Amino acid sequence: MSAAFIRFILLLLLLLVTEQEFVLSSLDINQSPRHLLTARDLGNVTLHCRHGDSDYPYVFWFQHRTVQGTGRHMVMVGRIYHNTAQMELGFNARFGITGDAKADVNLTISQVHQSDTAQYFCAASMHGASSWKSACHKNAVI
């Protein structure tokens, strides 16, 4: 495992512990809403992520949920580079990422189902490292 990947995982674990807001170096990442969000089936939900540092042109969205019988799993939902989004397989039908990675980024889930129940969080990066994509796309048990 590369040092960059290990730092990335530590950043994600820090976010899981705080679930609110964190600071790494001088980068502030704010995610909202900051509380439990509930939605009726077939409604739409939008989550917001903001970091405001133009040196970080990538924003990644992750889903962290319990899979019965196997524990907690973390998967990458998708990422945005500047204002070009790329969704991971399995998320491109009802999930969408919009915005500008150097400012505000939104994750919208359309026609919400109970199976979408999870913790969602974002992470900003200066690099798009394809090795992160492969490692995070696999169902990593946490």
Phi, psi and omega in degrees: 000137181282158178297323180296319180294318179297317177299321179297314179296320177298321177299316179295318179296321176300318179296321179296325180289316184276325182052013182234282186211145179217163178233128174230124190059236179248015183267120174262129175243125179246131179236137178221155359289158184266012185227177177299130181245128177241150180216152175283151176306141179072007173275179178245147179229137176236128176252146185242145178224134181217135174230332172069021179242114185292353176281354183244087185276000179245137170230131179250141172248137181234152175243129179236113185217166177270130175250119187306129177087346182234353177097204183271137180233143176240128177228150176280129177279316181173182180213162177227136176244116189056257178235021179250114184265150173223119181267149176280157178304139180091348180243356186280350181279311186244353181254141177215145177244129179226165176116200180234122185300340179272002182219264183244135178230138180242141170248119179247131175249118181266151178047060184304136175241162177301330181292349177275358181300122183184173167267132177243138177209160183245160176216139178257150181213152174277343185230151179263005183356106181297336179294330176294319182302310183294320183290320184277337180289330177291149180286090180278119180283130181243000000 
